[in-house]
């Protein structure tokens, strides 16, 4: 059976032309190299070289193997290099799951410099894992989970990345725009806009409306932040959003933020991963870079 060692011998003898030079390159004695060649020829049942004076010339079978070596050896060397990078955490794939709809704008700020710092790491954002990321982490379907709602599970580690406050976005001329803060009862007459998320996962419901036994007049769902906030600006409803996101959109869309409740709703964004993966340099670097760019 032909292996990498055989291809290397064929390549070096053909490239250098003599056994003496090839043996030196391969860190072998000339008798050892001669023995290896004869053993290979016996194994294959055909001659690979013929002598022409002091030089060796490939036979037709030898030329076929030399051509094969020229193609395969560079690929094998590249594979070795890549595998060393994988072992040292310098190369790989980073699959990110999201449980935070409005965090895509924030994620772009992290991904752009990260791709420059780690050019050999592929980054993929998995949207289908919204609101089911813990199982995806355990199942090795994603490597990182961005979530405002971490769960304490053995084998997982959640790192806080940044703090924010959930606020109510309203139109500039909305009756609530002049309030210092709102009460649950004040939302009873409003159209509440949100992402398509189960109500029990919406903080505006589970931390504000449900404890007060209140519901909005109507609840509408939107897939995209842009459309939702344009609807808010047009007076078609109100939406609970992170204060940092409202600050960004307010530069282009007229919006006003109002505190939800007297004390507000304080939240954090976490990045979760499997604990053994923290030894992977490019994964740990993403977490550190996310923390630095969020302050």
Secondary structure by P-SEA (a helix, b strand, c coil): cccaaaaaaaaaaaaaccaaaaaaaacccaaaaaaaaaaaaaaaccccccccccbbbbcaaaaaaaaaaaacaaaaaaaaaaaaaaaaccbbbbbbbbccccaaaaaaaaaaaaaaacccbbbbbbcccccccaaaaaaccccccccccccccccbbbbbcbbbbbbbbbcccccccccccccccccccccccccccccccccccccccccccccccbbbbbccaaaaaaaaaaccbbbbbbaaaaaaaccccbbbbbbcccccbbbbbbbbccccccccaaaaaaaaaaaaaac
